[in-house]
Amino acid sequence: MTTPTETQNIEQQIVEQLRLLPSDRQQQVLHFVESLLTDKMRERPVEGWQPGMSALDVSRDWVGCVEGPSDLSTNPKYMEGFGT
């Protein structure tokens, strides 16, 4: 496990090395990091999800947890410009 001090040192090293690169190479590094994060997000399973479940099935505990109209389409103001 990495300690906070070790993490800070790694981050400092990365920033120092990144600053030495020309801007086009810095952009390449950014794209690489973004692709790593995207890959990581794909690997992370959604808690409670099983094959065949819908988004509603997974989020059922959260449905209705906030106040407001049960269906925004009941208020014409929310639907202004929709579908035009």
C-alpha positions in Angstrom: 0.0 0.0 0.0 1.3 3.5 -0.9 1.6 6.0 1.9 0.4 9.6 1.4 4.0 10.8 1.3 4.9 8.2 -1.4 1.8 9.2 -3.4 2.8 12.9 -3.1 6.4 12.1 -4.3 5.0 10.1 -7.2 2.7 13.0 -8.2 5.6 15.5 -7.9 7.8 13.3 -10.1 5.0 13.0 -12.7 4.4 16.8 -12.8 8.1 17.6 -12.9 8.6 15.2 -15.8 5.5 16.3 -17.6 6.6 20.0 -17.5 9.7 19.0 -19.4 7.7 17.7 -22.4 6.5 19.9 -25.2 2.8 20.6 -25.2 1.9 18.1 -27.9 3.6 15.3 -25.8 1.8 16.6 -22.7 -1.5 16.2 -24.6 -0.5 12.6 -25.5 0.1 11.9 -21.8 -3.3 13.4 -21.0 -5.0 11.2 -23.6 -3.2 8.1 -22.2 -4.3 8.9 -18.6 -7.9 9.4 -19.8 -7.9 6.1 -21.6 -6.6 4.4 -18.4 -9.4 6.0 -16.4 -12.0 4.9 -19.0 -10.7 1.4 -19.0 -10.9 1.3 -15.2 -14.5 2.6 -15.2 -15.5 -0.2 -17.6 -13.9 -2.8 -15.2 -15.7 -1.5 -12.1 -18.9 -3.5 -11.6 -22.0 -1.7 -10.5 -23.0 -2.9 -7.0 -26.0 -5.2 -7.2 -26.0 -5.5 -11.0 -26.5 -8.8 -12.6 -26.8 -9.7 -16.3 -30.2 -8.8 -17.7 -31.0 -6.1 -15.1 -32.1 -2.7 -16.3 -30.9 0.7 -15.0 -34.2 0.9 -13.1 -33.6 -2.4 -11.4 -30.2 -1.3 -10.2 -31.3 2.2 -9.1 -34.7 1.1 -7.6 -33.6 2.1 -4.1 -33.0 5.7 -5.3 -36.3 6.1 -7.2 -38.5 8.6 -5.4 -35.8 9.7 -2.9 -36.1 13.4 -3.8 -39.1 15.7 -3.6 -40.8 16.9 -6.7 -43.3 15.8 -9.3 -43.2 12.1 -10.0 -43.1 12.8 -13.7 -41.6 16.0 -15.0 -43.8 15.7 -18.1 -46.8 16.6 -16.0 -45.6 20.2 -16.0 -45.7 21.7 -19.5 -42.9 24.1 -18.5 -40.4 21.2 -18.3 -41.4 19.9 -21.7 -41.1 23.3 -23.5 -39.1 22.8 -26.7 -38.9 19.1 -26.3 -39.3 17.3 -29.6 -39.3 20.4 -31.8 
